[in-house]
């Protein structure tokens, strides 16, 4: 009889399976759920929005061009930041990512517009943003926000939601299933 621990020379090495089986229990699943951080995900998305908005404005004023497709990149970055910081496994994290992507897309457009306006007025973007009143917003959205901006924002939201959730490994998935089964037995 052959020993199952000795690999056969006729078989190729399996790179997708671990050398030894890993055990997962319900406690591991509970720890995975406790590791989620909605606050961390929200803070990470705000940091990405601010940093990306500044970099987008700097790039746009440097090249004297507006890159509306940068909102799609923003959506991907927000989704990845929320995945990394939030470690989320439920529906809240994709919803947060989609909302943050739409917010970031329009905030980025406002910052880029302020940077171009500041250059035309020979001032800085913070002075332009500080001078914005409630009368400015309807004019801004009527004259500067186009259908393409909305399409890019919605695309960014979809990509952010796609990338937002943590992708569990096989062992993590098994641990979550065992924890759910244990909780169902408790409530049954």
BELVENFEN-V812380 format. One record per residue. N is the residue number from 1. RES is the residue in one letter. OMEGA is omega in whole degrees, -180 to 180 (none if undefined). Layout:
((N & RES & OMEGA) (N & RES & OMEGA))
This chain:
((1 & X & -178) (2 & X & 179) (3 & X & -179) (4 & X & 180) (5 & X & 179) (6 & X & -179) (7 & X & 179) (8 & X & 180) (9 & X & -179) (10 & X & -178) (11 & X & 175) (12 & X & 180) (13 & X & 180) (14 & X & -179) (15 & X & -175) (16 & X & 179) (17 & X & 179) (18 & X & -180) (19 & X & 177) (20 & X & -179) (21 & X & 178) (22 & X & -179) (23 & X & 177) (24 & X & 178) (25 & X & -176) (26 & X & 179) (27 & X & 176) (28 & X & 177) (29 & X & 177) (30 & X & 179) (31 & X & 177) (32 & X & -180) (33 & X & 178) (34 & X & -179) (35 & X & 179) (36 & X & 180) (37 & X & 179) (38 & X & 179) (39 & X & 178) (40 & X & 178) (41 & X & -180) (42 & X & 179) (43 & X & 179) (44 & X & 180) (45 & X & 178) (46 & X & 178) (47 & X & 179) (48 & X & -180) (49 & X & -178) (50 & X & -178) (51 & X & -179) (52 & X & 178) (53 & X & 178) (54 & X & 180) (55 & X & 178) (56 & X & 179) (57 & X & 179) (58 & X & 179) (59 & X & -179) (60 & X & 179) (61 & X & 179) (62 & X & -178) (63 & X & -179) (64 & X & 178) (65 & X & 175) (66 & X & -179) (67 & X & -177) (68 & X & 180) (69 & X & 178) (70 & X & 177) (71 & X & 177) (72 & X & 176) (73 & X & 177) (74 & X & 179) (75 & X & 178) (76 & X & -180) (77 & X & 177) (78 & X & 179) (79 & X & 179) (80 & X & 178) (81 & X & 179) (82 & X & 177) (83 & X & -176) (84 & X & -175) (85 & X & -175) (86 & X & -176) (87 & X & -173) (88 & X & -180) (89 & X & -176) (90 & X & -171) (91 & X & -175) (92 & X & -174) (93 & X & 173) (94 & X & 178) (95 & X & 176) (96 & X & -179) (97 & X & 179) (98 & X & 179) (99 & X & -180) (100 & X & 179) (101 & X & 178) (102 & X & 178) (103 & X & 180) (104 & X & 179) (105 & X & -180) (106 & X & 176) (107 & X & 177) (108 & X & 177) (109 & X & 179) (110 & X & -179) (111 & X & 178) (112 & X & 177) (113 & X & 178) (114 & X & 179) (115 & X & 178) (116 & X & 178) (117 & X & 179) (118 & X & 178) (119 & X & 179) (120 & X & -179) (121 & X & -179) (122 & X & 177) (123 & X & 178) (124 & X & -175) (125 & X & 179) (126 & X & 177) (127 & X & 178) (128 & X & 179) (129 & X & 177) (130 & X & -179) (131 & X & -179) (132 & X & 178) (133 & X & 178) (134 & X & 177) (135 & X & -178) (136 & X & -172) (137 & X & 178) (138 & X & 179) (139 & X & -179) (140 & X & -177) (141 & X & 179) (142 & X & -173) (143 & X & -171) (144 & X & -180) (145 & X & -177) (146 & X & 177) (147 & X & 178) (148 & X & 177) (149 & X & 179) (150 & X & 179) (151 & X & 177) (152 & X & 179) (153 & X & 179) (154 & X & 175) (155 & X & 177) (156 & X & 179) (157 & X & 180) (158 & X & 179) (159 & X & 178) (160 & X & 179) (161 & X & 180) (162 & X & -176) (163 & X & -170) (164 & X & -175) (165 & X & 175) (166 & X & 178) (167 & X & -176) (168 & X & 174) (169 & X & 179) (170 & X & -179) (171 & X & 178) (172 & X & 179) (173 & X & 178) (174 & X & 179) (175 & X & 178) (176 & X & 179) (177 & X & 179) (178 & X & 179) (179 & X & 178) (180 & X & 178) (181 & X & 179) (182 & X & 179) (183 & X & 177) (184 & X & 178) (185 & X & 179) (186 & X & -176) (187 & X & -180) (188 & X & none))
